[in-house]
Every structure is written in structure tokens, then in C-alpha cells.
Amino acid sequence: MVEAGDEVRGRLWAVGDTLAQRIRERPYDMLGLAMVVGYIAGGGLFSSLTRPLARAALGALLVPGFRDRLRGLAEELREAQATGAA
């Protein structure tokens, strides 16, 4: 039983270390993620503000130029992560 507790504790420390590293590397990305998680955890997902935001986001995805630019950005990010991780 003690070994299982040590394993869980070790995993939690590893998650904490990884999170701290990502915060140092990409502070604005992590701030945005924290804002989204806080919005959802605070009940914002079912608020009156969410429907227009979701409608605007889906509408933007229907515009071909925006969609293509978003795909290009995603590919650039993947390539940057692949070269940075290697």
C-alpha cells in the first residue's frame, strides 16, 4: 500500500514539474488555458455569453480563408514542436 502511495506521489510531482516547465516556456498560452478552464469551471459554459461566442467561432471556421490560415498555423506549430523536441 505504501508503494502505491509513493507511486502516486511521484506521478503528481512529475505532473507539477511538467506544468511548471510549460508555464516557464509558454506563459501566455498557459494563462489563456487557465482562463478557459476558469470560465468553464465557474459555470460560464452555460451562460448567456457562451452562445454568441460559439456562434462567432463557428461562423469564422466557415470562412474558407480563415480556415486555411488556421490550418497553416497549426502545421507551422506542429513543425516547430517537432524540430524543437528533436
Secondary structure as UniProt FT lines:
FT   HELIX           2..25
FT   HELIX           27..41
FT   TURN            42..43
FT   HELIX           44..46
FT   TURN            48..49
FT   HELIX           50..62
FT   HELIX           64..85
//
